[in-house]
Amino acid sequence: MDRKEFLDRVRQATSTADLPPVRPDPPGALVGDLSTVDLVGRFVERATDVNTDVRLVLADDALEQVVAIMERYKADEYLGWPDSQMPIPGIGAGLIARGFSPRPSEVPSENRLQHQLAYYDLLVGITGADGGLAESGSIVLTHGADRSRMASLIPDAHIALLPASAIVESLSHWAALKPESVTRSVNLVVITGPSRTGDIEMHLTQGVHGPRHVHILVLEDR
């Protein structure tokens, strides 16, 4: 099979592929039973195990926590989701009022390389999180319009705002609760701690394919 034929088959397959339906019932025996576990506590424990900075904060205090992390990295700019896509309102507006500047996430059709290289010095990215997985301390992000994937991948540090109510047992449980997010999102990413890359000599390097630091603010109601 030559290259053209192979690529034609790939294009045909991707244009007609259809994801199987997500089972509407809970995953049950497919995953371990965590029904009696404090999901928030287990999430914090597992996330901490993979070198994630996790903080339980009141939603009203989230802005102050974000500002403190920004100041820790001496960052005056950030790449982030707009307020309309965040789990609580006012984060972006509050940061702007404090003198921080959002960097546009749209990549123009012209001079794309120069625009993308300008992200090189970004220190902080700020996003929401669609779910938290107690079994692994991971967060789930779905991407699409106004939900930049770059915000969680390019900067040196990623700050994610996760509602405590969005923490579930596992990815299977989350998919059962949010089937439309699995089948309709442009991109879905499960993030477990900072980026790690190992070479053939077993040397582990952080920050090669993503942020070196991950901060999760678990938002609790009063």
VOPAGU-2260 file (C-alpha; in pm, 1 decimal, decimal comma):
REM VOPAGU-2260
SITE   aa  ch    i         X         Y         Z
SITE  MET   A    0       0,0       0,0       0,0
SITE  ASP   A    1     150,0     333,5    -100,1
SITE  ARG   A    2     140,5     649,5     107,9
SITE  LYS   A    3    -143,0     815,7     -82,8
SITE  GLU   A    4    -369,8     514,4     -52,4
SITE  PHE   A    5    -296,1     484,8     317,8
SITE  LEU   A    6    -373,3     852,4     384,8
SITE  ASP   A    7    -690,1     832,0     176,0
SITE  ARG   A    8    -809,5     542,8     391,4
SITE  VAL   A    9    -733,5     737,0     709,3
SITE  ARG   A   10    -924,8    1040,6     582,4
SITE  GLN   A   11   -1220,3     826,3     487,2
SITE  ALA   A   12   -1223,9     650,2     823,8
SITE  THR   A   13   -1203,5     970,2    1027,2
SITE  SER   A   14   -1477,9    1136,8     825,4
SITE  THR   A   15   -1725,2     852,2     878,0
SITE  ALA   A   16   -1622,8     726,0    1223,2
SITE  ASP   A   17   -1885,0     729,4    1495,5
SITE  LEU   A   18   -1821,3     682,6    1864,4
SITE  PRO   A   19   -2020,5     404,4    2030,5
SITE  PRO   A   20   -2293,4     522,8    2266,3
SITE  VAL   A   21   -2200,2     581,4    2628,5
SITE  ARG   A   22   -2379,3     348,6    2866,5
SITE  PRO   A   23   -2633,4     549,8    3067,8
SITE  ASP   A   24   -2605,3     331,1    3376,2
SITE  PRO   A   25   -2330,7     374,9    3639,8
SITE  PRO   A   26   -2014,3     173,3    3567,2
SITE  GLY   A   27   -2062,2     -37,7    3880,2
SITE  ALA   A   28   -1832,6    -339,4    3881,8
SITE  LEU   A   29   -1619,0    -195,2    3601,6
SITE  VAL   A   30   -1430,2       9,7    3860,6
SITE  GLY   A   31   -1344,0     -17,6    4225,9
SITE  ASP   A   32   -1616,3      67,1    4474,9
SITE  LEU   A   33   -1543,9     402,5    4639,8
SITE  SER   A   34   -1901,2     468,3    4744,9
SITE  THR   A   35   -1814,5     492,0    5115,6
SITE  VAL   A   36   -1498,9     700,9    5066,5
SITE  ASP   A   37   -1468,7    1075,1    5124,4
SITE  LEU   A   38   -1421,4    1162,9    4758,1
SITE  VAL   A   39   -1277,8    1508,2    4819,7
SITE  GLY   A   40   -1032,7    1374,7    5076,8
SITE  ARG   A   41    -928,6    1087,7    4850,5
SITE  PHE   A   42    -884,0    1327,0    4557,3
SITE  VAL   A   43    -660,0    1557,7    4761,5
SITE  GLU   A   44    -454,4    1261,7    4883,0
SITE  ARG   A   45    -404,1    1113,9    4537,1
SITE  ALA   A   46    -330,2    1449,6    4372,7
SITE  THR   A   47     -73,5    1531,5    4640,0
SITE  ASP   A   48      92,2    1194,7    4578,0
SITE  VAL   A   49     170,0    1304,8    4219,4
SITE  ASN   A   50     319,5    1640,5    4325,9
SITE  THR   A   51      13,3    1853,6    4265,9
SITE  ASP   A   52     -43,8    2155,8    4489,8
SITE  VAL   A   53    -405,4    2109,8    4604,9
SITE  ARG   A   54    -591,6    2361,9    4817,1
SITE  LEU   A   55    -944,2    2346,1    4956,4
SITE  VAL   A   56   -1080,0    2699,4    4932,7
SITE  LEU   A   57   -1412,7    2872,5    4966,3
SITE  ALA   A   58   -1540,9    2990,2    4630,1
SITE  ASP   A   59   -1543,0    3347,7    4762,7
SITE  ASP   A   60   -1170,4    3322,3    4837,7
SITE  ALA   A   61   -1066,0    3173,2    4504,4
SITE  LEU   A   62    -954,5    3501,2    4348,0
SITE  GLU   A   63    -719,5    3576,6    4637,1
SITE  GLN   A   64    -568,8    3229,0    4605,3
SITE  VAL   A   65    -515,0    3274,2    4230,2
SITE  VAL   A   66    -351,6    3612,5    4289,3
SITE  ALA   A   67    -118,6    3458,8    4549,5
SITE  ILE   A   68      -6,1    3190,7    4304,3
SITE  MET   A   69      44,5    3449,7    4029,8
SITE  GLU   A   70     260,3    3656,3    4265,6
SITE  ARG   A   71     457,0    3345,8    4363,2
SITE  TYR   A   72     566,2    3306,8    3999,7
SITE  LYS   A   73     611,0    3682,5    3953,9
SITE  ALA   A   74     372,5    3664,0    3659,1
SITE  ASP   A   75     198,1    3973,1    3527,5
SITE  GLU   A   76      29,1    3794,6    3234,7
SITE  TYR   A   77    -162,7    3472,1    3200,5
SITE  LEU   A   78    -333,4    3257,9    2939,3
SITE  GLY   A   79    -676,4    3150,4    3051,9
SITE  TRP   A   80   -1040,2    3076,8    2991,8
SITE  PRO   A   81   -1285,9    3368,9    2999,0
SITE  ASP   A   82   -1515,3    3413,1    3298,2
SITE  SER   A   83   -1805,2    3261,7    3103,0
SITE  GLN   A   84   -1623,2    2926,0    3103,9
SITE  MET   A   85   -1502,2    2928,8    3464,4
SITE  PRO   A   86   -1686,0    2746,4    3745,3
SITE  ILE   A   87   -1725,4    3071,0    3940,4
SITE  PRO   A   88   -1767,9    3422,6    3795,6
SITE  GLY   A   89   -1532,6    3713,5    3823,9
SITE  ILE   A   90   -1188,7    3550,0    3822,0
SITE  GLY   A   91   -1076,8    3714,8    3498,3
SITE  ALA   A   92   -1230,6    4050,5    3580,7
SITE  GLY   A   93   -1075,6    4037,4    3926,8
SITE  LEU   A   94    -729,5    3964,2    3788,9
SITE  ILE   A   95    -754,9    4249,6    3539,9
SITE  ALA   A   96    -859,6    4483,0    3822,2
SITE  ARG   A   97    -546,5    4374,4    4010,9
SITE  GLY   A   98    -326,1    4466,6    3714,6
SITE  PHE   A   99    -278,4    4123,7    3554,1
SITE  SER   A  100    -316,9    4098,8    3175,5
SITE  PRO   A  101    -482,4    3811,9    2987,1
SITE  ARG   A  102    -297,1    3695,2    2677,2
SITE  PRO   A  103    -525,0    3629,6    2374,3
SITE  SER   A  104    -554,8    3258,3    2297,1
SITE  GLU   A  105    -672,7    3292,1    1936,7
SITE  VAL   A  106    -404,0    3198,8    1684,3
SITE  PRO   A  107    -440,5    3407,3    1364,5
SITE  SER   A  108    -424,7    3248,8    1022,1
SITE  GLU   A  109    -128,5    3471,2     930,7
SITE  ASN   A  110     205,8    3476,1    1113,5
SITE  ARG   A  111      98,3    3174,0    1316,5
SITE  LEU   A  112     452,7    3071,6    1408,0
SITE  GLN   A  113     548,3    3415,9    1537,8
SITE  HIS   A  114     226,6    3430,9    1740,0
SITE  GLN   A  115     281,6    3088,2    1891,7
SITE  LEU   A  116     645,0    3163,8    1977,5
SITE  ALA   A  117     521,5    3463,2    2174,8
SITE  TYR   A  118     369,0    3218,7    2425,2
SITE  TYR   A  119     716,7    3092,9    2511,2
SITE  ASP   A  120     758,9    3320,4    2811,8
SITE  LEU   A  121     413,6    3261,3    2962,3
SITE  LEU   A  122     439,9    3156,6    3324,6
SITE  VAL   A  123      80,1    3084,7    3424,1
SITE  GLY   A  124    -230,1    2934,4    3264,8
SITE  ILE   A  125    -571,9    2944,3    3434,9
SITE  THR   A  126    -862,3    2715,0    3353,1
SITE  GLY   A  127   -1165,7    2553,9    3502,9
SITE  ALA   A  128   -1197,1    2177,7    3540,2
SITE  ASP   A  129   -1497,1    1972,5    3436,5
SITE  GLY   A  130   -1433,7    1693,4    3682,2
SITE  GLY   A  131   -1199,1    1547,2    3939,4
SITE  LEU   A  132   -1120,0    1174,5    3970,3
SITE  ALA   A  133   -1079,4    1052,8    4326,5
SITE  GLU   A  134    -907,5     726,2    4234,9
SITE  SER   A  135    -610,6     901,4    4071,9
SITE  GLY   A  136    -615,6    1269,6    4171,6
SITE  SER   A  137    -665,6    1364,6    3808,0
SITE  ILE   A  138    -870,9    1646,3    3660,1
SITE  VAL   A  139   -1074,3    1632,4    3340,2
SITE  LEU   A  140   -1080,3    1923,9    3096,8
SITE  THR   A  141   -1292,9    1949,8    2784,6
SITE  HIS   A  142   -1201,3    2201,6    2517,7
SITE  GLY   A  143   -1381,4    2395,4    2251,6
SITE  ALA   A  144   -1484,7    2754,7    2186,4
SITE  ASP   A  145   -1338,6    2986,7    2455,1
SITE  ARG   A  146   -1180,7    2688,7    2633,5
SITE  SER   A  147    -820,8    2706,3    2516,4
SITE  ARG   A  148    -624,3    2381,3    2539,1
SITE  MET   A  149    -301,7    2583,3    2534,6
SITE  ALA   A  150    -383,0    2736,4    2873,5
SITE  SER   A  151    -328,2    2400,3    3041,7
SITE  LEU   A  152     -33,2    2287,9    2828,9
SITE  ILE   A  153     198,8    2577,0    2742,0
SITE  PRO   A  154     264,6    2784,6    3058,2
SITE  ASP   A  155     511,3    2672,7    3323,7
SITE  ALA   A  156     234,7    2657,0    3585,2
SITE  HIS   A  157    -129,3    2555,3    3544,8
SITE  ILE   A  158    -396,4    2674,2    3789,0
SITE  ALA   A  159    -722,2    2476,9    3767,8
SITE  LEU   A  160   -1044,2    2567,2    3949,6
SITE  LEU   A  161   -1239,9    2252,6    4036,3
SITE  PRO   A  162   -1579,4    2252,9    4211,2
SITE  ALA   A  163   -1579,6    2002,0    4495,5
SITE  SER   A  164   -1917,8    1880,5    4368,5
SITE  ALA   A  165   -1753,2    1773,9    4040,0
SITE  ILE   A  166   -1528,0    1514,1    4206,4
SITE  VAL   A  167   -1639,5    1158,7    4129,4
SITE  GLU   A  168   -1496,4     811,6    4179,7
SITE  SER   A  169   -1330,7     754,2    3842,0
SITE  LEU   A  170   -1319,8     847,8    3474,1
SITE  SER   A  171   -1583,4     583,2    3403,3
SITE  HIS   A  172   -1816,1     741,1    3657,2
SITE  TRP   A  173   -1754,4    1086,2    3510,6
SITE  ALA   A  174   -1824,5     963,7    3156,4
SITE  ALA   A  175   -2148,9     802,5    3273,7
SITE  LEU   A  176   -2257,2    1131,1    3434,2
SITE  LYS   A  177   -2140,5    1351,2    3143,9
SITE  PRO   A  178   -2187,9    1148,8    2823,9
SITE  GLU   A  179   -2230,5    1460,0    2611,1
SITE  SER   A  180   -1884,5    1581,4    2716,3
SITE  VAL   A  181   -1729,8    1257,7    2595,4
SITE  THR   A  182   -1901,8    1250,8    2256,7
SITE  ARG   A  183   -1929,1    1620,3    2168,2
SITE  SER   A  184   -1621,1    1797,8    2302,3
SITE  VAL   A  185   -1353,1    1906,9    2057,1
SITE  ASN   A  186   -1084,9    1766,6    2284,4
SITE  LEU   A  187   -1082,2    1593,2    2621,9
SITE  VAL   A  188    -773,5    1578,5    2843,5
SITE  VAL   A  189    -714,7    1397,0    3171,9
SITE  ILE   A  190    -434,2    1563,5    3369,7
SITE  THR   A  191    -254,6    1382,9    3650,9
SITE  GLY   A  192       2,8    1607,7    3812,3
SITE  PRO   A  193     283,9    1797,5    3640,1
SITE  SER   A  194     416,7    1684,6    3302,3
SITE  ARG   A  195     673,0    1404,4    3329,3
SITE  THR   A  196     892,0    1255,4    3059,5
SITE  GLY   A  197    1129,0     962,1    3104,0
SITE  ASP   A  198    1409,8     864,1    2869,0
SITE  ILE   A  199    1564,4     525,8    2798,7
SITE  GLU   A  200    1814,8     576,3    3082,2
SITE  MET   A  201    1527,0     617,2    3331,4
SITE  HIS   A  202    1591,0     988,3    3385,0
SITE  LEU   A  203    1268,2    1171,3    3468,2
SITE  THR   A  204    1225,2    1529,5    3348,4
SITE  GLN   A  205     933,4    1755,1    3434,6
SITE  GLY   A  206     782,2    2018,3    3210,0
SITE  VAL   A  207     878,7    1884,1    2867,5
SITE  HIS   A  208     529,6    1825,9    2728,3
SITE  GLY   A  209     330,0    2038,8    2968,5
SITE  PRO   A  210     347,9    2248,1    3286,8
SITE  ARG   A  211     611,2    2176,6    3550,6
SITE  HIS   A  212     371,4    2288,2    3823,2
SITE  VAL   A  213       0,9    2214,0    3868,1
SITE  HIS   A  214    -216,1    2393,1    4124,3
SITE  ILE   A  215    -573,0    2278,7    4184,9
SITE  LEU   A  216    -812,3    2495,3    4382,8
SITE  VAL   A  217   -1096,7    2273,1    4503,9
SITE  LEU   A  218   -1390,9    2509,7    4545,0
SITE  GLU   A  219   -1615,2    2452,7    4842,4
SITE  ASP   A  220   -1942,0    2633,0    4912,0
SITE  ARG   A  221   -1993,5    2808,4    5239,7
